[in-house]
């Protein structure tokens, strides 16, 4: 029975549609007999990417675990599996481990099926490869998450139809997995168009930007060869932003406003929920997980809340502070500041500023607590490409690094249409903060990433690739000491125990 279960997780044939991809479920797909047209390839790609929008990945389990494992969010919940994530005492029986693992494999398997099925579509490569390349991108996207989470993992790039083979697959070294990811992204970069009808479909810029991030991750703390590759890939995107129709959005708030985000040039690759609500596991739960418990604005769950030290680490005159934090709420008809949020009486409420990026402008939503929002969750946006180039540029001594980081800071100074922490939108005027830097270090860029990309699921990966755990989880960290933190083992997530029980070859 366990062997059958493992096989099912790897094959992953169930595919659901969503938002700009597919409006309705398309059932169970197999590479045999289904693929005959380019549109069939697109359907397979859309199905693969849909898995990322499940509650088990970016709807809740993975996105929330990345937040709580970082040093930016304090857990306001007593569930054991969440506490393990927060304290870095994670076991292989944790549902925030095995749910993302399973769903990511479903996405990979769907991409593998699509790539294999595309071989049966009898049209010229110039016609089908730009669509098939999306499946290569999807496979790279999923494996990039897996390898950063788990380290050595199985690597499977073909459909699984052999029960015995599936039950004996072994681990592939992390370095080899990265090389396969690079190969997929290079194929995608070769064939994808410069732009797409929606940014929930990968473009050439998305492939190149992810290559830059992969190289930056592989560089770790010292590999100048990969820093140079990261810089070159990111610079290619920056130099061709007009061709790729990319730029910094003039208003930082727009990036988290579901009513305006579709017109923004900044997102490079997004998961676009667009009020998607196929079933109880298929919608975005980021807003309620980070929302204020007991407020009149649809009542969030108050699960993930920044510490005061995190809030105080942001400059109050930096526009991004206004966009990132909610400091006022109406509770029981009374508007209060964050020092009084606990008047709701709920045990999870906290007298601290809350995360505002996902709760302030959720757009149309179909359920309470702002679930099933219309958010486009940016997996990668142009500001991050500038910061990738800045970080790699510092490492290789390229003077452009200073210009790239200052472009991000200059946008923050512009202000925009947001709130000052409450519910009434006002135009926040330009500010002198943050000022341009006159020189730049790696630490400057990492700090800029922490502020610019706060609560977007990036910080944990930065902590891991730069080996910052001993520093940020010490007594001087924003959350105080994490006594269970052990840098020798805790950078990698344990592979789910039931998978190891099914196949001991993947045990670490």
Secondary structure as the mmCIF struct_conf table of DSSP 4:
data_model
#
loop_
_struct_conf.conf_type_id
_struct_conf.id
_struct_conf.beg_label_comp_id
_struct_conf.beg_label_asym_id
_struct_conf.beg_label_seq_id
_struct_conf.end_label_comp_id
_struct_conf.end_label_asym_id
_struct_conf.end_label_seq_id
HELX_RH_AL_P HELX_RH_AL_P1 UNK A 2 UNK A 11
STRN STRN1 UNK A 14 UNK A 14
TURN_TY1_P TURN_TY1_P1 UNK A 19 UNK A 21
BEND BEND1 UNK A 23 UNK A 24
STRN STRN2 UNK A 28 UNK A 28
TURN_TY1_P TURN_TY1_P2 UNK A 31 UNK A 33
BEND BEND2 UNK A 34 UNK A 34
BEND BEND3 UNK A 37 UNK A 37
HELX_RH_AL_P HELX_RH_AL_P2 UNK A 38 UNK A 50
HELX_RH_3T_P HELX_RH_3T_P1 UNK A 51 UNK A 53
BEND BEND4 UNK A 54 UNK A 54
TURN_TY1_P TURN_TY1_P3 UNK A 55 UNK A 60
HELX_RH_AL_P HELX_RH_AL_P3 UNK A 61 UNK A 69
TURN_TY1_P TURN_TY1_P4 UNK A 70 UNK A 71
BEND BEND5 UNK A 72 UNK A 72
STRN STRN3 UNK A 74 UNK A 75
HELX_RH_AL_P HELX_RH_AL_P4 UNK A 80 UNK A 87
TURN_TY1_P TURN_TY1_P5 UNK A 88 UNK A 88
TURN_TY1_P TURN_TY1_P6 UNK A 92 UNK A 93
HELX_RH_AL_P HELX_RH_AL_P5 UNK A 95 UNK A 118
TURN_TY1_P TURN_TY1_P7 UNK A 119 UNK A 120
BEND BEND6 UNK A 123 UNK A 123
HELX_RH_AL_P HELX_RH_AL_P6 UNK A 125 UNK A 150
BEND BEND7 UNK A 151 UNK A 152
STRN STRN4 UNK A 153 UNK A 153
BEND BEND8 UNK A 158 UNK A 158
HELX_RH_AL_P HELX_RH_AL_P7 UNK A 163 UNK A 166
TURN_TY1_P TURN_TY1_P8 UNK A 167 UNK A 168
HELX_LH_PP_P HELX_LH_PP_P1 UNK A 171 UNK A 171
STRN STRN5 UNK A 172 UNK A 172
HELX_LH_PP_P HELX_LH_PP_P2 UNK A 173 UNK A 173
HELX_RH_AL_P HELX_RH_AL_P8 UNK A 174 UNK A 191
BEND BEND9 UNK A 192 UNK A 192
BEND BEND10 UNK A 194 UNK A 194
BEND BEND11 UNK A 197 UNK A 198
TURN_TY1_P TURN_TY1_P9 UNK A 199 UNK A 200
BEND BEND12 UNK A 201 UNK A 201
HELX_RH_AL_P HELX_RH_AL_P9 UNK A 204 UNK A 219
TURN_TY1_P TURN_TY1_P10 UNK A 220 UNK A 222
HELX_RH_AL_P HELX_RH_AL_P10 UNK A 224 UNK A 239
TURN_TY1_P TURN_TY1_P11 UNK A 240 UNK A 240
HELX_RH_AL_P HELX_RH_AL_P11 UNK A 241 UNK A 244
TURN_TY1_P TURN_TY1_P12 UNK A 245 UNK A 245
BEND BEND13 UNK A 250 UNK A 250
HELX_RH_3T_P HELX_RH_3T_P2 UNK A 252 UNK A 256
STRN STRN6 UNK A 257 UNK A 257
TURN_TY1_P TURN_TY1_P13 UNK A 258 UNK A 260
HELX_RH_3T_P HELX_RH_3T_P3 UNK A 261 UNK A 263
BEND BEND14 UNK A 265 UNK A 265
STRN STRN7 UNK A 267 UNK A 272
TURN_TY1_P TURN_TY1_P14 UNK A 274 UNK A 275
BEND BEND15 UNK A 278 UNK A 279
TURN_TY1_P TURN_TY1_P15 UNK A 280 UNK A 281
BEND BEND16 UNK A 282 UNK A 283
HELX_RH_AL_P HELX_RH_AL_P12 UNK A 286 UNK A 290
BEND BEND17 UNK A 291 UNK A 291
HELX_LH_PP_P HELX_LH_PP_P3 UNK A 292 UNK A 292
STRN STRN8 UNK A 293 UNK A 293
TURN_TY1_P TURN_TY1_P16 UNK A 294 UNK A 294
TURN_TY1_P TURN_TY1_P17 UNK A 296 UNK A 298
STRN STRN9 UNK A 300 UNK A 300
STRN STRN10 UNK A 304 UNK A 305
HELX_RH_AL_P HELX_RH_AL_P13 UNK A 308 UNK A 312
TURN_TY1_P TURN_TY1_P18 UNK A 313 UNK A 313
BEND BEND18 UNK A 314 UNK A 314
TURN_TY1_P TURN_TY1_P19 UNK A 316 UNK A 317
BEND BEND19 UNK A 318 UNK A 318
HELX_RH_AL_P HELX_RH_AL_P14 UNK A 319 UNK A 324
STRN STRN11 UNK A 325 UNK A 326
STRN STRN12 UNK A 328 UNK A 331
TURN_TY1_P TURN_TY1_P20 UNK A 332 UNK A 333
STRN STRN13 UNK A 334 UNK A 337
HELX_RH_3T_P HELX_RH_3T_P4 UNK A 338 UNK A 344
TURN_TY1_P TURN_TY1_P21 UNK A 347 UNK A 348
BEND BEND20 UNK A 351 UNK A 352
STRN STRN14 UNK A 354 UNK A 355
TURN_TY1_P TURN_TY1_P22 UNK A 357 UNK A 359
BEND BEND21 UNK A 360 UNK A 360
STRN STRN15 UNK A 361 UNK A 361
BEND BEND22 UNK A 364 UNK A 364
BEND BEND23 UNK A 366 UNK A 367
HELX_RH_3T_P HELX_RH_3T_P5 UNK A 368 UNK A 370
BEND BEND24 UNK A 372 UNK A 372
STRN STRN16 UNK A 376 UNK A 381
HELX_RH_AL_P HELX_RH_AL_P15 UNK A 382 UNK A 396
TURN_TY1_P TURN_TY1_P23 UNK A 397 UNK A 397
TURN_TY1_P TURN_TY1_P24 UNK A 399 UNK A 399
HELX_RH_AL_P HELX_RH_AL_P16 UNK A 400 UNK A 413
TURN_TY1_P TURN_TY1_P25 UNK A 414 UNK A 414
STRN STRN17 UNK A 416 UNK A 418
BEND BEND25 UNK A 420 UNK A 424
STRN STRN18 UNK A 426 UNK A 428
HELX_LH_PP_P HELX_LH_PP_P4 UNK A 429 UNK A 430
BEND BEND26 UNK A 432 UNK A 432
BEND BEND27 UNK A 434 UNK A 434
HELX_LH_PP_P HELX_LH_PP_P5 UNK A 435 UNK A 437
BEND BEND28 UNK A 438 UNK A 439
HELX_RH_AL_P HELX_RH_AL_P17 UNK A 442 UNK A 452
TURN_TY1_P TURN_TY1_P26 UNK A 453 UNK A 457
HELX_RH_AL_P HELX_RH_AL_P18 UNK A 459 UNK A 465
TURN_TY1_P TURN_TY1_P27 UNK A 466 UNK A 467
HELX_RH_AL_P HELX_RH_AL_P19 UNK A 469 UNK A 472
TURN_TY1_P TURN_TY1_P28 UNK A 473 UNK A 473
BEND BEND29 UNK A 474 UNK A 474
TURN_TY1_P TURN_TY1_P29 UNK A 475 UNK A 476
BEND BEND30 UNK A 477 UNK A 477
TURN_TY1_P TURN_TY1_P30 UNK A 478 UNK A 479
TURN_TY1_P TURN_TY1_P31 UNK A 483 UNK A 484
TURN_TY1_P TURN_TY1_P32 UNK A 487 UNK A 491
BEND BEND31 UNK A 492 UNK A 492
HELX_LH_PP_P HELX_LH_PP_P6 UNK A 493 UNK A 496
HELX_RH_AL_P HELX_RH_AL_P20 UNK A 497 UNK A 502
HELX_RH_3T_P HELX_RH_3T_P6 UNK A 504 UNK A 506
#
